[in-house]
Amino acid sequence: SMKPSEYIRRNTRYSLFDIEPVDVYIRKYEMPEVYCYASDYPHPEGGRKPMDDVSGKVAPFGRDILEKVFVDNGAWLMPD
């Protein structure tokens, strides 16, 4: 009875690599609540400044979306 996008919003979260175009994903799919910041730093595949890279892509969407990607969406995975 739910649309696929509603199911995804309700039931999934995805971690990001710093090289991924999360800004494109958010603009295209309009589901910022499914993306979570993650890093493999200091390993080479973790990038040099992964938090800067991701925040630079997400910041234009505003503070609410930044907080979702860096705090709230990951917290959803680990409820109290």
PyMOL commands that set and color helices and strands:
alter all, ss='L'
color gray80, all
select helices_A, chain A and resi 4-11+22-29+32-34+44-46+50-61+63-77
alter helices_A, ss='H'
color red, helices_A
select strands_A, chain A and resi 14-16+35-37
alter strands_A, ss='S'
color yellow, strands_A
deselect
rebuild
show_as cartoon
